[in-house]
Amino acid sequence: QVQLVESGGGLVQPGGSLRLSCAASGFTFSVYVMRWYRQAPGKERELVGGINSSGGSTNYGDSMKGRFTISRDNAKNTVYLQMNSLKPEDTAVYYCNTVRFGMEYWGKGTLVTVSS
């Protein structure tokens, strides 16, 4: 079955960087768009950004542009989220997501805490 497993979260100081990974299995990873979402405490889940199947096209939410980069390695069935210049307001649980045959699939998330 489809599995998405995020990793790489943790505590980082403001201005720091972190790279998240999402390992996918159970489907043909290389043909699907992959997305990252996040959910801060007490807030709704929001789209961080997405990447097309080949990795040649990405898009980002306004507050992430210029700081976050999504990439993928189709040989490793993994999508990445590189986060730079982190701010306290980036604190959230980060989830990867895909939609396959009209069904959404989510990982369990990885917590990122930005604090001094």
C-alpha positions in Angstrom: 0.0 0.0 0.0 1.0 3.6 -0.4 3.3 4.8 2.4 4.9 8.2 2.9 7.4 8.5 5.7 8.8 11.9 6.6 12.0 12.5 8.5 14.5 15.2 9.3 12.6 17.4 11.7 13.9 18.8 14.9 14.8 21.9 16.8 16.7 24.6 14.9 17.6 28.2 15.8 16.1 31.1 13.9 18.0 31.7 10.8 19.1 28.1 10.6 18.5 25.4 8.0 16.9 22.0 7.9 16.3 19.4 5.2 13.3 17.2 5.4 12.9 13.9 3.5 9.9 11.9 2.5 10.4 8.3 1.5 7.6 6.9 -0.7 6.7 3.3 -1.3 3.8 1.3 -2.7 3.2 3.2 -5.9 5.1 4.4 -9.0 6.6 7.5 -7.4 8.2 8.9 -10.5 4.9 9.7 -12.2 3.2 11.6 -9.4 3.2 15.2 -8.2 4.4 15.4 -4.7 3.6 18.2 -2.2 4.6 19.4 1.2 2.1 20.8 3.7 2.5 22.1 7.2 0.3 22.6 10.2 1.3 25.0 12.9 -0.2 24.6 16.4 -3.8 25.9 16.4 -3.8 26.6 12.7 -5.1 25.0 9.6 -2.9 22.9 7.4 -1.3 25.0 4.6 0.4 24.1 1.4 4.2 24.6 1.5 4.7 23.7 -2.2 4.8 21.0 -4.8 7.0 19.4 -7.4 6.0 17.8 -10.7 6.8 14.2 -11.6 10.1 14.9 -13.3 11.3 17.5 -10.8 11.5 20.1 -13.4 8.8 22.4 -12.0 8.1 23.5 -8.5 5.7 26.0 -6.8 5.6 27.4 -3.3 3.4 29.3 -0.9 4.1 33.0 -0.7 5.7 32.9 2.7 8.1 30.1 1.6 9.3 31.6 -1.7 13.1 32.2 -1.7 13.6 30.3 1.5 12.4 26.8 0.8 13.3 24.4 -2.0 11.6 21.2 -3.0 13.4 18.6 -4.9 13.1 14.9 -5.6 15.2 11.8 -6.4 13.0 9.4 -8.4 15.7 6.7 -8.2 15.4 6.8 -4.4 11.6 7.4 -4.3 12.2 10.4 -2.1 11.1 14.0 -2.1 13.0 16.6 -0.1 12.2 20.0 1.5 15.3 22.2 2.0 14.4 25.0 4.4 16.7 28.0 4.9 16.5 31.2 6.9 14.0 29.6 9.2 11.7 31.7 11.4 9.8 30.9 14.6 6.6 31.1 12.5 7.9 28.1 10.5 7.3 25.9 13.5 4.9 23.2 12.4 4.4 19.6 11.7 5.4 19.1 8.0 3.7 16.5 5.9 4.3 15.1 2.5 1.3 14.3 0.2 0.4 12.8 -3.1 -2.9 12.3 -4.9 -3.3 9.0 -6.7 -6.5 8.0 -8.6 -8.4 10.8 -6.8 -7.3 9.7 -3.3 -5.0 11.7 -1.1 -2.2 10.1 0.8 -0.4 11.6 3.8 2.6 10.7 5.9 2.5 11.0 9.7 4.5 14.2 9.6 7.7 15.4 11.1 7.9 18.2 13.7 10.0 21.3 13.0 10.6 23.7 15.9 12.3 27.0 15.3 13.3 28.5 18.6 16.3 30.0 20.3 
